[in-house]
Each structure stands twice: as C-alpha cells, then as structure tokens.
Amino acid sequence: MNSKIEELTLMLLYLTAWDEEVPPFGTHKRSWKGYNKEVLDNLDGKGLIVGSNKSKTVFLTDEGAARAMQLVNQYLQDRIEIFQR
C-alpha cells in the first residue's frame, strides 16, 4: 500500500475525529472509518488506530494522534499559517 495514502488517511481520521471519554482509559480521538479497509488494517497493524470489524468507528492511539498531528503540520502548515493571521 502506498505510504502517502496511509499518511493522508491517518490525517483525515484525525481531522474528522471527536474526543470521547473511554473509562477507565481517559479521553481519546474517535473517527468514522469510511476509508479503504486495507489502509485501515495497515494503520491498525502499525498500532496507530484500534477498532473492531463490527464497529463503524476507530480510535486513534496516542501514537496515532501524535503522528497525525505531525502530518497536519507537514501537509497543511502553509494553510494553517493563513488562518492564524
């Protein structure tokens, strides 16, 4: 699978996620998993997201959320600066 597609999918999962309380683990990012199953399986295998086959959503792991924030900065930094002016 193309690593750029995996990166962009992880970034989109993060950008469309909401915070959800998961007792006793605390608050985590949760997102709809309306993306390519093979890509989601790869991200899950890398420990960046977790979810079940029965669920329509996934949780971003702490590592996944941190990597997604790096990707937002990498791909969208120039656009972020425009909004901060």
C-alpha positions in Angstrom: 0.0 0.0 0.0 1.2 3.5 -0.8 2.6 5.2 2.3 1.2 8.6 1.2 -2.3 7.1 1.1 -1.8 5.8 4.6 -0.5 9.1 5.8 -3.3 11.1 4.3 -5.9 8.6 5.7 -4.5 8.9 9.2 -4.5 12.7 8.9 -8.1 12.7 7.7 -9.1 10.3 10.5 -7.6 12.8 13.0 -9.1 15.9 11.4 -12.6 14.4 11.4 -12.3 12.9 14.9 -14.1 13.9 18.1 -12.9 13.4 21.6 -14.7 10.6 23.5 -14.3 9.6 27.1 -13.4 5.9 27.4 -13.4 4.8 31.1 -11.0 3.9 32.6 -8.6 4.9 29.8 -9.4 8.6 29.6 -10.3 10.7 26.5 -9.3 9.5 23.1 -9.9 10.6 19.5 -12.6 8.7 17.7 -13.4 8.8 14.0 -15.7 7.2 11.4 -13.9 4.6 9.4 -15.3 5.3 6.0 -11.9 4.6 4.3 -10.3 1.8 2.4 -10.3 -1.3 4.6 -6.8 -2.4 3.6 -5.4 1.1 4.6 -7.3 0.9 7.9 -6.0 -2.6 8.5 -2.4 -1.4 7.8 -2.8 1.5 10.3 -4.2 -0.9 12.8 -1.3 -3.2 12.3 1.1 -0.4 12.9 -0.7 0.5 16.2 -1.9 3.9 15.0 -5.6 3.1 15.3 -7.7 0.5 17.0 -11.2 -0.8 16.3 -13.3 -3.9 15.7 -14.7 -5.2 12.5 -18.2 -4.7 13.9 -17.8 -1.0 14.7 -18.2 1.8 12.3 -15.6 3.9 14.1 -12.0 3.6 15.2 -10.0 5.2 18.0 -6.7 6.8 17.3 -4.0 5.6 19.7 -1.8 8.2 21.4 0.9 7.3 18.9 -1.6 7.6 16.0 -2.8 11.0 17.2 0.8 12.3 17.6 1.7 11.1 14.1 -1.4 12.6 12.6 -0.5 16.0 14.2 2.9 15.7 12.6 1.2 15.0 9.2 -1.1 18.0 9.6 2.0 20.2 10.1 3.8 18.6 7.2 0.9 18.8 4.7 -1.0 21.8 5.8 1.5 24.1 7.5 1.2 26.9 4.9 -2.6 26.8 5.1 -2.6 26.8 8.9 -0.4 30.0 8.9 -3.0 31.7 6.7 -5.8 31.0 9.2 -3.7 32.2 12.2 -3.1 35.7 10.7 
